Amino acid sequence: MLNLSSKVTKKLLGYFFLHEDESLYFNEIVRRLGEDKRNLAKKIKEFELVGLLSVETKGPLNIYSVNKDLISNLSLGCGVN
């Protein structure tokens, strides 16, 4: 279960939901959010496991983005078009 009250969680969710069309490498996320790498790595892994973030591997790098399928399902389930 996600702890939605942590500062890192709020910043990460806020960033990706405000920039839902962006895909970022891990170090880009660290730079943009200005948070500790270890904390961000742990939260990103949690988000990936519950399906909030999608990950695409390009060579040695992972690129993270909002899971658009999940957003679509949430929108449909809430009656939002």
C-alpha positions in Angstrom: 0.0 0.0 0.0 1.2 3.5 -0.8 1.9 6.1 1.9 0.2 9.1 0.2 1.2 11.4 3.0 4.9 11.5 2.4 6.5 14.6 0.8 8.2 12.5 -1.9 5.0 10.8 -2.8 3.1 14.0 -3.1 5.8 15.7 -5.2 6.2 12.6 -7.5 2.4 12.2 -8.0 2.0 16.0 -8.5 4.7 16.2 -11.1 3.6 13.3 -13.2 -0.1 14.1 -13.1 0.6 17.7 -14.1 3.0 16.6 -16.8 1.3 13.4 -17.9 2.7 13.4 -21.4 6.3 13.5 -20.2 8.6 10.6 -20.0 11.7 11.0 -17.9 14.9 9.1 -17.0 15.5 8.6 -13.3 18.2 11.3 -13.0 15.9 13.8 -14.7 13.3 13.1 -12.1 15.8 13.6 -9.3 16.9 16.9 -10.8 13.4 18.2 -11.4 12.1 17.3 -7.9 15.2 18.0 -6.0 14.7 15.0 -3.7 17.1 12.3 -2.4 17.8 9.6 -5.0 17.2 6.7 -2.6 13.8 8.0 -1.5 12.8 8.6 -5.1 14.0 5.2 -6.3 11.9 3.5 -3.6 8.8 5.5 -4.4 9.2 5.0 -8.2 9.5 1.3 -7.6 6.3 1.3 -5.5 4.4 3.3 -8.1 5.6 0.9 -10.8 4.4 -2.1 -8.8 0.9 -0.7 -8.2 0.6 0.4 -11.8 0.8 4.2 -11.5 4.0 4.5 -13.5 5.0 2.7 -16.7 8.6 2.0 -17.4 10.3 1.6 -20.7 13.9 0.3 -20.9 16.2 1.9 -23.5 19.7 0.3 -23.2 20.8 0.7 -19.6 18.3 3.4 -18.8 14.7 3.2 -17.6 12.2 5.9 -18.8 9.2 6.5 -16.5 5.9 8.0 -17.4 2.3 7.9 -16.1 0.5 4.7 -16.9 -2.1 6.1 -19.3 -4.2 3.0 -19.2 -4.7 3.4 -15.5 -5.7 7.1 -16.0 -8.2 6.2 -18.6 -9.7 3.5 -16.4 -9.9 5.9 -13.5 -11.6 8.6 -15.6 -14.1 6.1 -17.0 -14.9 4.8 -13.5 -15.5 8.3 -12.1 -17.8 9.4 -14.9 -15.3 11.9 -16.2 -14.9 12.3 -19.9 
